[in-house]
Amino acid sequence: MTVLRRLRQFGIDPFLLGLLASVALGLFLPAQGAFASLMSHATFFAVSLLFFLYGARLAPKTLLEGLTHWRLQALVFALTFAILPILGLLASRAGAGPLPPDLAQGLLYMTLMPSTVQSSIAFTSIARGNVPAALCSASASNILGVVLSPALVALLMATRGGGMSLAAIEDVALQLVLPFALGQCVRPLIGAALHRRKTLVSFVDRGSILLIVYVAFSEGTAAGAWTHLTWSALALVAGLDFAVLAAALLVSTFLARRLGFPKKDEIAIVFCGSKKSMANGVPMASILFPGRALGLFVLPLMLFHQIQLFACALLARRYAARGPDPAAKDAER
C-alpha cells in the first residue's frame, strides 16, 4: 500500500501501470495451451463477478429519485446512446481505409458503451457540479447499458460474423444480466458491507479488467494481430479517440447551455454524457465476440479511457476555478 500511495503522490495511476503490465505480458508472455484454457474460464468467472458487484452496489432508490430530473437524464441518455454512437460511426468510417478492420470497428464499439460511474461522479464533484444527478445518470447508464449496448452492437455491428446470434444473447443474459440481477437481489444483505470494503471491491474490479486485458492481448499475439499494427495506425487511433472526445465535450456543453440548464447541471451533463466505460466495454467484448482476437478491437476503448481521464481532469479543474454560482449566493441569503 505504501508503494501505491507514493505512486499517487507523483501523479502516477497504479491502475494505468497495471494495464501496461497486462498488455506487455500478453505481448511477450501470452497464455498458451492448457494455461490459455484456464485463463478463458477465469475470464468467464471474472466478468460474472464484475457485473454481480455492479448490481450489489447500485442503489435502486437513488436511481429512482434522480430520474425525477428527467430533462437532464434524457439529455445524458441521448448523448450516451445516440450522439456518441453517431460520432463513433463517423470515426470508424474515417479510419476504415488506413486502419486494420478490427481497429476501425473498435472505434465504433467504444462509443456504444455506457458511461463510467466512479470517474463521472468524481469529476462532477471536483468541478462543483450536481453530484446526485451525476450519480443517477451514471448508474442509469450502466444499468441500461447491460441491455442497450449489446442491442446497439447487434444493430450497428456484426457479432460472430453477422448479427446478434441466439448464443450471443444467451451469453449476455448469463454473464451480464443474470449476475447483475442477482446482485440487485442480494444488495440489501451485502450492499453496506461492500461500501465498507471499497478497497477489496476496487481490487476485484480492477483485477478483473487486468485479467481480461491480458487474455485479450494474449489471443491477439497468438493470432498474429500485432503484425498489422504500425506506429502511424496507433497515432491515428489516438487522434480519432481525441476527436470523438472533443466533439462529445463540445456537443454536450452546447446542448446543456442551449437548453438552459444551470451550471451545476451542465457539469453533470458534460462529464456523464461524454465518457465511455472500459470496465463494461472490455468484459462485454469478450462475450459478444468470442473466438475473436480482441487485442486490437478493444485498443481504441483503452486509449479513450486514458485520454478522457486526462482531459476531464483538466476540465474539472477549470470548472472548479470559476467564481461562486449566483444561484448559490441567492440560496445563502
N, C-alpha and C positions, 0 to 999 in steps of 0.2 A: 504493500500500500504506500510506503514511503517513496518508492520509485515512481509510482503513478502520480503522487502529489507533486514531486519535483518536475516531472514532465509537464504537468499542467501549469506550474509556475513559469515555465519557459514558453508557454503558449503552444505546447505540443499535445495534440489529442492522442491519447494511447490507443483509442479505437482505430484511428487512421493508421497508426503503426501496425496494429493487428491486421488490418485489411491488406496492407502492403506485404506483411509477412505471409498471409494466406495466399496471396497472388504468387509470391515468389516460390512458396512450397509447391503450389500447383504447377508452376512452370518447370521447376528443376527437380522436384521430388514428387511426381504425380502418383496418385493411388493406382495400383495395378493389381490384376488378378483377384485373389480372394479378399485382399485388403480393400480393393475398389468396391467389391460387393458389400463388404461390411460398412463402408462409408455411405453407400447408397441407402442401406437400411437405417443407418444413423441419421441421415438427412430426412428420411420419412418421419422418424420419431421427432426430430428437432422442429420440423415445420409444424407438426401437430401440436407439440408443446407450446410453440411460439404463439399460435392462434388461440390455444386454450388460455394462456396467460393474458392475451389481449381481452378476451371475453370476461375473465375473472376480475380485471382491473377497471373496466369501463362501467361507470355508474349509470344505469338507465334513467334514474331520477334527474341527474344533472343534465343529461342529454335532452330529456323531455322539457325541462324548464328553459333550456337555451333555445329550443325550437320555437318558442313564442316570438323570438326576434326573427320573424320569418323572412323579412326583406333581406337582411344580412345573410341568413343561411342560404336563401335561394341564390344570391349572387355568388357566394363561395362555391355552392354546388355547381352552378353554371360554369364558373372558371375552371373547377377541377375536372369535371366530366364532359365538358363541351368545348370550351375555348382552348384549353391546353391540348386536347386531342387534335384540334384543327391545326394548332401550331406544330404538333408532332407530325401530322401528315405532310405539312409543308417542309419541315426539316428532313423528313425521311426521303421525300422526293428530291430535295436539293442534294442529298448525299448519295442517291441511288446510283449515279454514274461512277464517281471516283471511289466510293467505299465498297468493301465487300458486302454482300447481301445481308449477312447477319448483323453487321454494324448499322446499316441503313434501317433495317427493321427494328433494331434495338432502340433507335431514336423515337420511333412511333410508340413502341411498347412502354417506354419510360413515361410518356405523357398520359397513358391510360391508367396509371396507378393512383390510389388515393393520396391525400395529403399526409404529411408527417403529423405526429401528435406532440411529442416532447419538445422538439425544436420550434414548432409553430407557437406553442404556448409560451416557451421560454423567451423567444424574441418579442412576442407581443408584450410580455411583462417588462422586459428591458426597455422597450420603446414607450412604456406607459400607455398601453392600449387597453381595449376591452377584453380582459383575460377570461371572464366567464363565457363570452361569446366565442372566443378562440377555442376554449376547451370544448364547447359544444360542437363547433364547426369541425374541428379536427377529429373528435370522437365519432361524429356522424359520418364523416368522410371515410373513416376506417371501417365502420360497421357496414355502410352501404357498399364500400369498395370490395368487400368479400364476395358480393354478388355482381356488382356493376362492372368491376374491372375485367373479370372473365367474360362477361357479356360483351363488353366493348372489344376485347380481343377476338371473340368469335365473329363480331360484326366487321371489324376493320382489318383483321389479320388472318393468317392461316395457321391453325394448330394441327400438328401431326400430319402435315401435308395437305390439309384442306378442311376448313370449318371446324367447329367445336364438336368433337365426336362424343358419343354416349359415354365412352370410357373416360374422357377428359372431364365431363360433367360429374361422373361418379367420383373421380379423384378430388375435384374441387369440394364436393359435398363431404367426402370422407376426411380430407386433410385440412380443410379450411372451415367450412360451415359447421360441421358437427363438433369439432373441438371448441370453436367459438361459442356455440350454443351451450355446450356443457359448462364452459367457463362462466357464462352468464347465470346458469342454473345454480352453480355452487358458490357464486360470488358472495351471497350473504354469509357463507360459512368461512371462506378463506380470504375474502377481499381485504379486510382490515389487516390480516397477517401479512399479505403481500405488500401493502403500503408501508408496513413497519420494516419490511425486509427489502428495501429498494435496491440495496447493493446486490443481493442474491438474484433478484429479478432482472436487474441490469446485466448481470453476468450471464444469465440464461439467454436473454435477448441477444446480446452481442455475440456470445459464444455460438449460438445457433447460426447467426449470419456468417460468422467467420468460417464455420464448418461448411456451410452451403457454398460460400465463395471458393473455398479450397477444392471442393468436389467439382464445381463448375469449371474451374481453371484446369484441374487435372484432366477432365474429359476433353477440354479444348486442346491440351497438349497431346493427349492420346490420338485425337482426330487430326492433328497437324494443322489446327486452325490458325496458329500464330504465324505460320509461314506466309499468310496473306496480309498480315498487319505491318504497315510501314509507319515511320515516324510522321510522315505527311498525313496519313489517314488518321492517326491518333490526334494530331493537331486539328484536323478538320472536325472530328467528332467533338473535341473540347470547344472549338469555336461555335459549332451548331448548338451545343448544350448551352453555352453562354448566351447565344442569340435567343433561344427559346425562353430562358430565364428572364433576360432583359425585357423581352416582349411581354411576358406574363406580368412582370412587375409594373410595366408602363400601363398595360391594359387594365389591370386591377386597380391601380391608383386613379386612372382616368375615370373609370366607371364609378368608383366609390365617391369621387368628388362630384361627378356629373349628376349622380342620383341623390346628392345632398346628405350623405352620411357625415356625422360629426367625426372629428379627428380620431377619437378613440376607436370608433367602429372601422374607420378607414384602415387603421393599423392592423386590426384583426383580419380584415378582408385581404389586405396585401400579403400578410405572412401566411395565412391559411390557404389562400387561393393561388399561390404561386409555387408551392412546394410539391415534391413527389417523394413518396416513401420507399427507400431502399429496403427497409425492414419488411415491407409487404411484397415489393416487386421481385426481389431475388428468390424468396421461397415460392412465390406463385409461378415464376417462370419454370422452376424445376418440376412443377405439377402439370402445367399447361403444355410444356414442350418436352416430354420425356424422350430419352434416346437421342436428344439433340445436344451437340457440344455448345454449352451455354456461355462459355467464357467471353467470346466476342459479343454475344447477344446482350448480356447484362452490363457490359462495359460502359455504354452511354449513361445508364442509370447510376452506376457507381461514380463516374466522373461528375454527373449532375449533382449528386448528393454532396460532394465536397465543394463544388462551385457555389451551390445555394447556401451552404453554411457560411462560407467566407463573405459572400455578397450580402446576405441578410444580416450578418453580424455588423457590418459597416452601416447598413441601412438602419438597423435598430438603434445604433449609437447616434445616428443623425436625427432620428425621430426624438430620442431621449434628450437631446441637447436643445430642443425647442423650448420656448418660454411656456409659462403656465397657460392651460386652456381657459378661455373665457368662461366656458360652462362651469369649470371647476371653481373659478373665482365667485361666480354667482351663487353656487351651492354653498360656499363658505359663509356668504352673507346671509 
